[in-house]
Amino acid sequence: MRIAQVPPLYEAVPPRFYGGTERVVAHLTDALVDLGHEVTLFASGDARTKAELVVVRDQAIRLDPAPLKSDLAAHMAMLAEVRRQARRFDVIHFHTDMIHFPMFEDMPGRTLTTLHGRLDLKDLPGVYRRWPQFPLVSISDDQRRPLPFANWAGTVLHGMAEQIYDFRPKSEGYLAFLGRISPEKGPDRAIAIAKRLGKPLKIAAKIDAADRAYFHDEIEHLLDHPLIEFIGEIGDHEKSDFLGGADALLFPIAWPEPFGLVMIEAMACGTPVIAYDCGSVPEVIEDGLTGFIVRGEDQAVAAARRLGELDRLAIRRRFETRFSATAMARRYLDLYDRLEEASAPPRLTLAQSA
């Protein structure tokens, strides 16, 4: 099959540091190549891939030192190039939300669009009602809640390449928080849990410009504690040590998390996850096997005291079964085979469209 992968341009593919969508696209692309398909990746010049690379920008946007940049212009130029080459492909797999819809209205049956973000935004329902012919993929069933009427072709849980994460049979006695410093991710809640347990907490997290005030006002003073170590943003090459050395990953979210890639990254290292019961968490974590699903700080503290009940090798094996890049690629191939059918959504009743 001839497949085009079209990720956003904010991060390299895969990202040098933080980044979810582009990381998933990188692992999916390589897995499809390994399965024998002809794959073309449209991305920035700093991408690393087994596929044919079509460079549409010199470097990813976020780490580009240029002071003035237009992410809209960059993505429009990329989509124009995809459109120019569209005849080359059996499937064009977009990871760019809805921005490509107007440009590809005449070929929805050759496209698949994975939505990677939260969908409870004011303006989104109008877009997906306006362009119902595009088959969509959710990354968890919970992600669909705000748009139940949309043309969902399927749900595909994320996967990652097994070989980049090292299994660690023994931890080193600390808790880990990995991701982004923001209110919805709950770094303050992770700190509170660690303090109550009297256990060290290592925080490896990115601080976006939009969250700098939150960091300075709400989080920075909490780091001045002997149990808390703030490491900053880390890349893939550092994650096996960071996650593998942890007794558990703390994931105390307070938002409708569409997936939560860090949960399966921890599982790949054999590290259990203590996660708040929000968004996709019950679809990713198997309570009592790969971690514990909790509601609130008290339950998180109690769960941390039960970590000895979990088998780290069993956690790694569940990652390999459910969340490998190959498993993800095979699920997408099933959807690619059904695109023509999926591009003609069933007629909605009045109640369904309300």
Residue, then its C-alpha position, 0 to 999 in steps of 0.5 A: m500500500r502507498i501511504a502518506q503520513v502528514p503530521p503537524l510541524y510543531e516538533a520534529v518527527p520524532p521530537r527531540f524533547y516533549g511531543g506526542t503527536e509527532r512521536v506517534v507518527a514517527h513510530l507508526t511510519d517506521a512500523l508501516v515500513d517494517l510491515g512492507h508498505e511504501v510510506t512517504l512522510f511529509a515533515s521538517g528536515d530534522a525528521r528521522t524516518k525509515a520512510e521516504l521523506v518529503v521536506v516541507r520546512d527546514q526545521a520543526i517550528r517550536l525549536d526554530p530560533a527564528p523570532l518571527k514564524s507563521d505556523l499557519a503558513a508552514h502548514m498551508a505550504m505543507l498541505a499544498e505539497v501533499r495535494r500536489q503529490a496526492r495521486r501517488f498515494d492510496v491513503i493520505h493519513f492526516h494528523t493535522d486536526m481539520i485544517h486540510f478539509p477544504m483542500f481535500e474535499d474531492m478525495p475524502g475516501r482516500t484520507l484518514t484523519t486522526l484527532h490527537g487533541r481534546l475535542d470539547l472546544k466551542d468551534l469544533p462541532g460546526v467544522y465536523r458537521r460541515w465536513p462529515q465526509f472525512p473518516l476520523v480516528s479517535i485515540s480513545d473512546d472517551q475522546r469522542r464524547p464531545l462529538p458523538f455525531a462525527n464520522w468516526a471510522g474507529t479508535v486506535l490506541h497509540g503504540m510505541a517502538e518497543q526497542i527504544y525503551d529498556f525494561r527495568p526489573k528493579s526501581e530506585g525508590y522514587l516517584a516520577f512525573l513526566g510531561r508538561i507543567s500545566p494545571e490540567k496535568g497536576p504537578d502540584r498534586a504529584i508533589a502533594i502525593a510524594k510529600r505525604l508518602g515521604k518519597p522522592l519525586k523527580i519531575a521531568a517536564k516542559i514549561d510552555a510559554a502559556d504556562r509560565a505564570y502558572f509555574h512561577d505562581e503555583i509550582e516553583h515554590l513547591l520545588d524548594h523541598p528536599l524530596i522534590e527534584f525538578i529536572g526539566e524537559i528530557g528526550d527519548h534517550e533519557k526516558s528509560d533511565f528516568l521512568g525505569g528507575a521509578d517505583a511508579l509514574l504519577f499521572p494525577i490529571a484533571w482534564p479529559e486526557p485524549f490518550g496520555l502517551v507517558m502512561i505507555e512509555a512508563m509501562a514499556c519500562g516495566t513501571p506501574v502508573i498511578a493515574y486519576d480516573c479521567g479521560s482515557v485512563p481506564e482504556v489504557i491502565e488495567d487496574g491492579l495489573t499495569g497500575f492503579i486507577v484512583r480518585g483523589e489524593d487519598q486513594a493515590v497515597a493508598a495505591a502507592r503503598r500497594l505497588g509491591e503487588l504489581d509485577r514489572l515484567a507483566i507490565r512490560r508484557r502488556f505494553e508489548t501486547r497492547f501498545s507496540a508500534t506494530a500493533m498500532a500499525r496493524r490497527y490502522l491498516d485495517l482502517y485503511d482497507r475500509l476508507e471508501e466505506a468510511s468516507a460515506p457517513p450514514r444519514l443522521t437522525l435529527a436526534q443524533s445531529a442535535 
